[in-house]
Amino acid sequence: MKEKTFMLIGASKPSVPIITMARDIGYKVVVTDINPKAEGLKYGDYNYNISAKEVESLTRIALKHRVDCVYSGTDINFTVGVINAVRGIEGFPLIVGLASEYKNIFRELAEEAGMPITRGYIARTKEEVLSAFKKIGGCAVIKAINLGSSKGVKKVCSEEEVITGFNECRRLSNEREVIIEEYVKGSCHDANGLVVKGKFYPCGIVDRSFVEGKYFVQKEITCPSVLSKDIQKKMYSIMAKFCKYSKIHTSPVKADFIFDGNQLYLLEFGPRFHGEIGFLYIIPGAISIRSMEAYLKYRYSGILDKTLLEEKIIDEAVCKADIVGTEKSNYDVGR
């Protein structure tokens, strides 16, 4: 078998096991990160200090090293899509990569696919955001269209809070538009999947809790999920339907859901797994699913080892966040 190369875009400390896993499988590994002190840059065969948004430069690097598999744990997946296209790697359409970065594009795509999403509006001015808030008729959530990790996401229940949230989103983002959506009270869940040749495989669900307040700061992740098997099956079914509609060929996928006790709402979707804490530590430790290993091995050999995707409850794995302010967390993983 010819030598194969794996490219990891974004190399913070939690992602180091992905690099060692890829090398153990047999890949040469290209690692990139905008931070010159990123932990992962110590472990690649070829390491580059470069931003994930520098699409042309990263594509040139991928061509230089003849990359066979590329992954990013961030929401910069348009770059991954471009590299897939240029290298002839069957992955996902570029619109899916854009939808993971821009919430307005996600909403348009999800609406077209008939996904269960919350009511929401795009606003460019204070007048538009206030008008949308009145249409919602209750508490709402305001978001910048292109920021991840809940940055700038705020619950608003008055016109004054709406304007404050609007201004914060505009300050944090280089985009002038914001999204305002109805606030749904319920439990939050992250679901993972793997699509191989158009077929969807479930890869684990974790439950998330947040610190109470105006901002959505994660407090704890737990697995196995407390959701009933029927609700979990429905969640996976929604993901599979969206993958099929979006024409995803082969890729990890992740979705954010909220469950109000009666209905599931799809909040976000992206062509990657959820954060490394979840799919590298929490899920394997709790229900035995090793999705990243399955994906890397498939890209290397062309054979999907389905035993790596079998759910077997081992223990309850918990990730607790030691909250610092409103935007920073230190994580402690245990059982």
C-alpha positions as CSV (number, residue, x, y, z in Angstrom):
1,M,0.0,0.0,0.0
2,K,1.3,3.4,-0.9
3,E,2.1,5.9,1.8
4,K,-0.8,8.1,2.8
5,T,-1.0,11.5,4.4
6,F,-3.4,12.9,6.9
7,M,-3.8,16.7,7.4
8,L,-5.1,18.1,10.7
9,I,-6.2,21.8,10.6
10,G,-6.2,23.2,14.2
11,A,-3.9,21.5,16.7
12,S,-4.7,22.5,20.3
13,K,-3.8,20.1,23.1
14,P,-7.0,18.0,23.1
15,S,-6.4,17.2,19.4
16,V,-3.0,15.5,20.0
17,P,-4.5,12.0,20.3
18,I,-5.8,12.4,16.7
19,I,-2.3,13.0,15.5
20,T,-0.9,10.0,17.4
21,M,-3.8,7.8,16.2
22,A,-3.2,8.7,12.6
23,R,0.5,8.0,12.9
24,D,-0.2,4.6,14.5
25,I,-2.5,3.7,11.6
26,G,0.3,4.5,9.2
27,Y,-0.2,8.0,8.0
28,K,2.3,10.7,7.6
29,V,0.8,13.7,9.3
30,V,0.6,17.4,8.3
31,V,-0.4,19.6,11.2
32,T,-1.4,23.3,11.0
33,D,-2.4,25.9,13.5
34,I,-2.5,29.7,13.7
35,N,-0.9,29.6,17.2
36,P,2.9,28.9,16.9
37,K,2.8,27.4,20.4
38,A,-0.1,25.0,19.7
39,E,0.7,21.6,21.3
40,G,-0.1,19.6,18.2
41,L,2.6,21.3,16.2
42,K,5.1,19.3,18.2
43,Y,3.9,16.0,16.9
44,G,3.3,16.2,13.2
45,D,5.7,15.0,10.5
46,Y,5.2,18.3,8.8
47,N,4.1,21.4,10.8
48,Y,2.9,24.8,9.7
49,N,2.0,27.9,11.6
50,I,-0.9,29.1,9.5
51,S,-4.5,30.2,10.0
52,A,-7.4,27.8,9.1
53,K,-8.9,30.7,7.1
54,E,-6.0,30.9,4.6
55,V,-7.7,28.6,2.1
56,E,-5.3,29.0,-0.8
57,S,-2.1,28.5,1.3
58,L,-3.6,25.4,3.1
59,T,-4.7,24.0,-0.3
60,R,-1.1,24.4,-1.6
61,I,0.2,22.6,1.4
62,A,-2.3,19.8,0.9
63,L,-1.2,19.5,-2.8
64,K,2.5,19.5,-1.8
65,H,2.0,16.6,0.6
66,R,-0.6,14.8,-1.5
67,V,-3.0,14.7,1.4
68,D,-5.4,11.7,1.4
69,C,-7.5,12.7,4.4
70,V,-8.1,16.1,6.0
71,Y,-9.9,17.0,9.2
72,S,-10.6,20.0,11.3
73,G,-12.2,20.1,14.7
74,T,-13.1,23.7,14.2
75,D,-16.0,25.2,12.2
76,I,-13.7,26.2,9.4
77,N,-14.9,23.4,7.3
78,F,-15.2,25.3,4.0
79,T,-11.4,25.0,3.9
80,V,-11.7,21.2,4.4
81,G,-14.2,21.1,1.6
82,V,-12.0,23.0,-0.8
83,I,-9.0,20.6,-0.1
84,N,-11.3,17.6,-0.6
85,A,-12.4,19.0,-4.0
86,V,-8.9,19.8,-5.2
87,R,-7.4,16.5,-4.0
88,G,-10.3,14.5,-5.4
89,I,-11.4,13.2,-2.0
90,E,-15.1,12.3,-1.8
91,G,-16.4,14.3,1.1
92,F,-19.2,16.9,1.4
93,P,-20.4,19.7,-0.9
94,L,-18.9,23.1,-0.2
95,I,-22.3,24.5,0.8
96,V,-22.2,22.2,3.8
97,G,-18.9,23.6,4.8
98,L,-20.2,27.2,4.5
99,A,-23.3,26.2,6.5
100,S,-21.2,25.1,9.4
101,E,-19.5,28.5,9.5
102,Y,-22.5,30.8,8.7
103,K,-25.7,30.3,10.6
104,N,-27.8,32.1,8.0
105,I,-26.7,29.6,5.3
106,F,-27.4,26.7,7.7
107,R,-31.0,28.0,8.4
108,E,-31.7,28.4,4.6
109,L,-30.4,24.8,3.9
110,A,-32.2,23.3,6.9
111,E,-35.5,25.0,5.9
112,E,-35.2,23.7,2.4
113,A,-34.6,20.2,3.8
114,G,-37.6,20.4,6.1
115,M,-35.6,20.2,9.3
116,P,-37.2,21.0,12.6
117,I,-35.6,24.4,13.5
118,T,-36.7,27.2,15.7
119,R,-38.3,30.3,14.3
120,G,-35.7,32.9,13.4
121,Y,-34.9,36.0,11.5
122,I,-31.9,37.7,9.9
123,A,-31.4,41.3,11.1
124,R,-29.1,44.0,9.8
125,T,-30.3,47.0,11.7
126,K,-31.6,47.8,15.2
127,E,-35.1,48.4,13.7
128,E,-35.0,45.0,12.0
129,V,-33.9,43.1,15.1
130,L,-36.5,44.8,17.3
131,S,-39.2,44.0,14.7
132,A,-38.1,40.3,14.7
133,F,-38.2,40.2,18.5
134,K,-41.8,41.4,18.5
135,K,-42.7,38.7,16.0
136,I,-41.2,36.1,18.2
137,G,-43.3,37.3,21.1
138,G,-41.2,36.2,24.0
139,C,-37.6,35.6,25.0
140,A,-35.2,35.1,22.2
141,V,-31.6,34.1,21.5
142,I,-29.4,36.5,19.5
143,K,-26.3,35.3,17.6
144,A,-23.6,36.5,15.2
145,I,-24.0,34.6,12.0
146,N,-20.3,33.4,11.8
147,L,-19.1,32.8,15.4
148,G,-18.7,29.4,17.0
149,S,-18.3,28.0,20.5
150,S,-21.3,30.0,21.7
151,K,-19.3,33.2,21.4
152,G,-21.7,36.2,21.6
153,V,-24.8,34.0,21.9
154,K,-27.1,35.7,24.4
155,K,-30.6,35.2,25.7
156,V,-32.7,38.4,25.5
157,C,-36.1,39.1,27.1
158,S,-36.5,42.8,26.6
159,E,-36.0,45.4,23.9
160,E,-33.0,46.9,25.8
161,E,-31.4,43.4,26.0
162,V,-32.0,42.9,22.3
163,I,-30.2,46.1,21.4
164,T,-27.3,45.3,23.7
165,G,-27.0,41.8,22.2
166,F,-27.2,43.2,18.7
167,N,-24.4,45.6,19.4
168,E,-22.2,42.8,21.0
169,C,-22.7,40.5,18.0
170,R,-21.7,43.3,15.6
171,R,-18.7,44.1,17.7
172,L,-17.5,40.5,17.9
173,S,-18.1,39.6,14.2
174,N,-16.9,41.0,11.0
175,E,-20.3,40.5,9.5
176,R,-23.1,43.1,9.8
177,E,-26.0,40.6,10.1
178,V,-27.2,38.9,13.2
179,I,-29.7,36.1,13.8
180,I,-32.5,36.3,16.4
181,E,-34.3,33.1,17.1
182,E,-37.1,32.1,19.5
183,Y,-35.8,30.8,22.9
184,V,-36.8,27.2,23.5
185,K,-36.5,25.9,27.1
186,G,-35.3,22.3,27.1
187,S,-32.3,20.0,27.4
188,C,-29.3,20.3,25.1
189,H,-27.6,17.5,23.3
190,D,-24.7,17.0,20.9
191,A,-25.0,14.1,18.4
192,N,-22.3,12.6,16.2
193,G,-22.4,10.6,13.1
194,L,-20.2,9.2,10.3
195,V,-21.3,9.1,6.7
196,V,-19.5,6.6,4.5
197,K,-20.5,6.3,0.8
198,G,-23.8,8.0,1.6
199,K,-24.8,5.7,4.5
200,F,-25.2,7.3,8.0
201,Y,-23.8,5.6,11.1
202,P,-24.7,6.9,14.6
203,C,-21.6,7.8,16.7
204,G,-22.8,8.8,20.1
205,I,-24.8,11.5,21.9
206,V,-23.8,13.6,24.9
207,D,-26.0,15.7,27.1
208,R,-24.9,19.3,27.9
209,S,-25.8,21.6,30.7
210,F,-25.0,25.3,31.0
211,V,-24.5,27.9,33.7
212,E,-27.8,29.8,34.2
213,G,-27.7,33.3,33.0
214,K,-27.8,35.5,29.8
215,Y,-24.8,33.8,28.2
216,F,-24.6,30.1,27.2
217,V,-21.5,28.9,29.1
218,Q,-21.1,25.1,29.2
219,K,-21.0,23.6,32.6
220,E,-21.0,19.8,32.1
221,I,-21.1,17.1,29.4
222,T,-22.4,13.6,30.3
223,C,-22.7,10.3,28.5
224,P,-24.6,8.0,28.1
225,S,-27.5,10.3,27.2
226,V,-30.5,10.4,29.5
227,L,-32.8,10.6,26.4
228,S,-34.9,7.6,25.7
229,K,-33.8,5.3,22.9
230,D,-36.8,6.4,20.8
231,I,-35.8,10.1,21.0
232,Q,-32.1,9.2,20.3
233,K,-33.3,7.2,17.2
234,K,-35.3,10.2,16.1
235,M,-32.3,12.5,16.5
236,Y,-30.1,10.3,14.4
237,S,-32.9,10.0,11.8
238,I,-33.0,13.8,11.5
239,M,-29.3,13.9,11.0
240,A,-29.4,11.1,8.4
241,K,-32.1,12.9,6.5
242,F,-30.1,16.2,6.5
243,C,-27.0,14.3,5.3
244,K,-28.9,12.7,2.4
245,Y,-30.5,16.0,1.4
246,S,-27.1,17.8,1.6
247,K,-25.5,15.0,-0.6
248,I,-22.8,14.2,1.9
249,H,-20.7,11.3,0.5
250,T,-18.2,10.5,3.2
251,S,-17.5,12.7,6.3
252,P,-17.9,12.9,10.1
253,V,-21.0,14.9,11.0
254,K,-22.3,16.6,14.1
255,A,-25.5,18.3,15.2
256,D,-26.7,20.4,18.1
257,F,-30.2,19.7,19.3
258,I,-32.6,21.0,22.0
259,F,-35.4,18.8,23.3
260,D,-38.4,20.6,24.9
261,G,-40.0,17.4,26.2
262,N,-42.1,17.0,23.1
263,Q,-40.1,18.1,20.1
264,L,-36.5,18.1,18.9
265,Y,-35.1,21.2,17.3
266,L,-32.0,21.1,15.2
267,L,-29.8,24.1,16.1
268,E,-26.6,23.6,14.2
269,F,-24.9,21.1,11.9
270,G,-21.4,20.6,10.6
271,P,-19.2,18.1,8.7
272,R,-17.0,17.1,11.7
273,F,-17.4,15.4,15.1
274,H,-18.2,17.5,18.2
275,G,-15.3,18.7,20.3
276,E,-12.4,16.4,21.1
277,I,-13.4,16.2,24.8
278,G,-16.6,14.4,23.6
279,F,-15.6,12.1,20.8
280,L,-12.1,11.2,22.0
281,Y,-12.7,10.8,25.7
282,I,-16.3,11.0,26.9
283,I,-18.0,8.8,24.3
284,P,-15.4,6.1,24.0
285,G,-15.2,5.9,27.8
286,A,-18.9,5.7,28.3
287,I,-20.3,3.8,25.3
288,S,-17.2,2.4,23.6
289,I,-17.8,4.2,20.2
290,R,-14.4,5.2,18.6
291,S,-15.6,7.2,15.7
292,M,-12.4,9.0,14.8
293,E,-10.4,5.8,14.7
294,A,-13.1,4.3,12.4
295,Y,-12.9,7.3,10.1
296,L,-9.1,7.4,9.9
297,K,-8.9,3.7,9.2
298,Y,-11.6,3.9,6.5
299,R,-9.8,6.7,4.7
300,Y,-6.5,4.7,5.0
301,S,-7.7,1.3,3.9
302,G,-11.1,1.8,2.3
303,I,-12.6,-0.6,4.8
304,L,-15.0,0.5,7.5
305,D,-14.5,-1.3,10.8
306,K,-18.1,-1.2,12.1
307,T,-17.1,-2.8,15.4
308,L,-15.6,0.6,16.3
309,L,-19.1,2.1,16.0
310,E,-21.0,-0.4,18.1
311,E,-22.5,1.1,21.3
312,K,-21.7,-0.8,24.4
313,I,-22.4,1.0,27.7
314,I,-19.3,0.9,29.9
315,D,-19.8,3.6,32.5
316,E,-21.0,7.1,32.9
317,A,-18.4,9.5,31.7
318,V,-18.6,13.1,32.8
319,C,-16.8,16.3,31.7
320,K,-17.1,19.1,34.2
321,A,-16.1,22.7,33.3
322,D,-14.5,24.9,35.9
323,I,-16.0,28.2,34.8
324,V,-13.9,31.3,34.6
325,G,-15.8,34.4,33.6
326,T,-18.3,34.0,30.8
327,E,-16.1,32.7,27.9
328,K,-13.3,30.5,29.4
329,S,-13.5,27.1,30.9
330,N,-11.0,24.5,32.3
331,Y,-12.2,20.9,31.7
332,D,-11.9,17.9,34.0
333,V,-12.8,14.6,32.6
334,G,-13.8,11.7,34.9
335,R,-16.3,9.0,35.7
